[in-house]
Amino acid sequence: MRVALRHRLADRGIDRHLLLLVPAAIFVSVLFIYPFFYGAGLSLQPRAGGGPLANYQAFWADTYERDTIWITLKIALPSALLNVLAAVPIAMRMRGRFRGKRLMTTILVVPITLGTVLTAEGLLNYLGPIGWFNRVLMALGLTDEPVRLVHNYWGVFFSIVITGFPFAFLLILSYLSGIDPSLERAAATLGAGRWSRFWRVTLPLLAPGLATTFCLTFVLAFSVFPSAILVGEPFGETRVISIAAFHAAYEQYDYAMGSTIAVVMGAVELVVVAVVMGLRSLLYTGPTGGKG
Amino acid sequence: MTATATRATVRFDALRLEGVTRRFGGQDALVDLNLTIQQGEFLALLGPSGCGKSTALNCLAGLLPLTSGSIWRDGTRLDTVPPERRGFGMVFQNYALFPHLSVRANIAFGLQMHRVPRAEVRRRTDAAIELVQLTDHVRKLPGQLSGGQQQRVAIARAIVLEPDLVLMDEPLSNLDAKLRLEMRTEIRRLHQSLGLTTVYVTHDQEEALSMADRLVVLRAGRVQQTGRPEELHARPANWHVADFMGYRNLFPVRVDALDAGVATVSSDGLRLRGATVGSVTVGSPAMAAVRPEDLVVETGPSDGVPARVEVVEYAGREHVVQTRTATGLPLTLRTTARVVPGDDVTVTADPARLLVFPLGEEGP
């Protein structure tokens, strides 16, 4: 009887291997679930009183605060899109084996290791008013005064592209290498040229991966904080939502408001991810090997 | 399939490969392949894995550039034409069906790429689907089909364009034994009814012998022999081909005497007589080859070679028997005689069925 019970449980996936999930479960509950509910609960206890949703109402009523959503979306959506779109052709080229591939990959992936601060410093030196870029432009006579590329929207945009691109590239490269190369060869023998092969075969199979990659790079970009301060204009053009949350929590010491903004931030991310994943579910998401 | 207005019925007389060579980083995959494929022919490229047969097929399809040599369709040079403009159909070993497209869309893909009018795409796709008996599955995705059905889709997709040439790269190797036999007949039937020129790559000699009009045996990138199935079966050009053609008993011998194409050979005190293939000289080392079914077992005393039975495998009407002679030479034979391991038997061979090949410089 004991053996039979054990077998029946194992059939439902209940066996000792389940213990392997314990560290992950502890990790998730201590570092994610508890802080999340604590913060969400905090956001419903406004410092100034006035009902549990008072903070949310206040956030929404104050255009200075509310606009941080659009400011952040305006930075995060295009930069995530650019990262995904730029990574596709490069990843296409980087498939298969060729000489110098490892070097190329290393160069493309190195920005991951730089960290935001180093990237910001580099951007300030390179794109700043007396940086190489502007000096070259002026030496060539293309412009009379330096083009402003840091301490504004573009500085943050570039910073996000530099740090986000390697993620997008690595993810897309692995999605691409999951597509059986014989599919494109088959399409070629059926008369499909390079573009048709990409649009009709590779892209439809890659699209779900692109959607996932977009979501990940978007979430990374949406929570931008250091570069919005270091190479942005933190009190104007790049006052992103995380700066607003930081202000509320650590400059006005209104933890409840800070939590409120953080919850709003999470909700906006969730909406974008839900929309993208909803669109993704309309696509073919099955195996991408040759045997279908 | 019906002939269509967009294409003439006879497109070419012959396809010529001249000195086709392909090297991979200093390794010769295919060396100096010269071959003429006639319109309507079913040609098999046969050889063990790594012999260059798939390389040859990919070169033909345009999926691999040539290192040297050229390919011609009558007077037109083809090897510089990209695959999408060669007009060849290809069936891949893993089928390479587009997993996101339905059966119908997979089959219609090539017609759409060739900008065939919509009504004609529909008509020709329907005809191809009917031809491979997949009418009930047109809306399914490839992942929802069995291996045999996927195979049919791959074939339909390749032939719906009525290509000049159909290339098949080991199309049956992923199927189980029963289905393989059925599809073999199916492909042969399609070839007979459509008359599509076919180049078929396989490592299975039985498959090649049963399907092809003509065989090309490759080894280490070089053509060993070209000929009709009967020719290759009865008269392999060298011992490598013999090895591949089911001559399971191959052993080095020394030529003792020659008499009008019949050699007397010996190996460790074992004396045999056999027909020579190629230039064999007295006193030189040679290779003797004989099929298991051409060895005769006698349980009583005879002037044959004494051997002891080691392993007996049941193979339907007869048994495949592993024996070892007194001199330690293993011999595989087929017999209807009831023998058990440990039995002492004598083995004889018809001198006409035992072939003696010269040992070339490539060695055994």
Boltz contact constraints between the chains, C-beta under 6 A:
constraints:
  - contact:
      token1: [A, 182]
      token2: [B, 92]
      max_distance: 6.0
  - contact:
      token1: [A, 182]
      token2: [B, 96]
      max_distance: 6.0
  - contact:
      token1: [A, 183]
      token2: [B, 96]
      max_distance: 6.0
  - contact:
      token1: [A, 185]
      token2: [B, 63]
      max_distance: 6.0
  - contact:
      token1: [A, 186]
      token2: [B, 92]
      max_distance: 6.0
  - contact:
      token1: [A, 186]
      token2: [B, 96]
      max_distance: 6.0
  - contact:
      token1: [A, 188]
      token2: [B, 83]
      max_distance: 6.0
  - contact:
      token1: [A, 188]
      token2: [B, 84]
      max_distance: 6.0
  - contact:
      token1: [A, 189]
      token2: [B, 61]
      max_distance: 6.0
  - contact:
      token1: [A, 189]
      token2: [B, 83]
      max_distance: 6.0
  - contact:
      token1: [A, 189]
      token2: [B, 90]
      max_distance: 6.0
  - contact:
      token1: [A, 190]
      token2: [B, 109]
      max_distance: 6.0
  - contact:
      token1: [A, 190]
      token2: [B, 110]
      max_distance: 6.0
  - contact:
      token1: [A, 190]
      token2: [B, 113]
      max_distance: 6.0
  - contact:
      token1: [A, 191]
      token2: [B, 84]
      max_distance: 6.0
  - contact:
      token1: [A, 191]
      token2: [B, 110]
      max_distance: 6.0
  - contact:
      token1: [A, 191]
      token2: [B, 113]
      max_distance: 6.0
  - contact:
      token1: [A, 191]
      token2: [B, 114]
      max_distance: 6.0
  - contact:
      token1: [A, 192]
      token2: [B, 84]
      max_distance: 6.0
  - contact:
      token1: [A, 192]
      token2: [B, 113]
      max_distance: 6.0
  - contact:
      token1: [A, 193]
      token2: [B, 84]
      max_distance: 6.0
  - contact:
      token1: [A, 201]
      token2: [B, 98]
      max_distance: 6.0
  - contact:
      token1: [A, 204]
      token2: [B, 100]
      max_distance: 6.0
  - contact:
      token1: [A, 205]
      token2: [B, 100]
      max_distance: 6.0
  - contact:
      token1: [A, 284]
      token2: [B, 100]
      max_distance: 6.0
  - contact:
      token1: [A, 286]
      token2: [B, 99]
      max_distance: 6.0
  - contact:
      token1: [A, 286]
      token2: [B, 143]
      max_distance: 6.0
  - contact:
      token1: [A, 287]
      token2: [B, 99]
      max_distance: 6.0
  - contact:
      token1: [A, 288]
      token2: [B, 99]
      max_distance: 6.0
  - contact:
      token1: [A, 290]
      token2: [B, 94]
      max_distance: 6.0
  - contact:
      token1: [A, 290]
      token2: [B, 96]
      max_distance: 6.0
  - contact:
      token1: [A, 291]
      token2: [B, 94]
      max_distance: 6.0
  - contact:
      token1: [A, 292]
      token2: [B, 97]
      max_distance: 6.0
  - contact:
      token1: [A, 292]
      token2: [B, 99]
      max_distance: 6.0
  - contact:
      token1: [A, 292]
      token2: [B, 142]
      max_distance: 6.0
  - contact:
      token1: [A, 292]
      token2: [B, 143]
      max_distance: 6.0
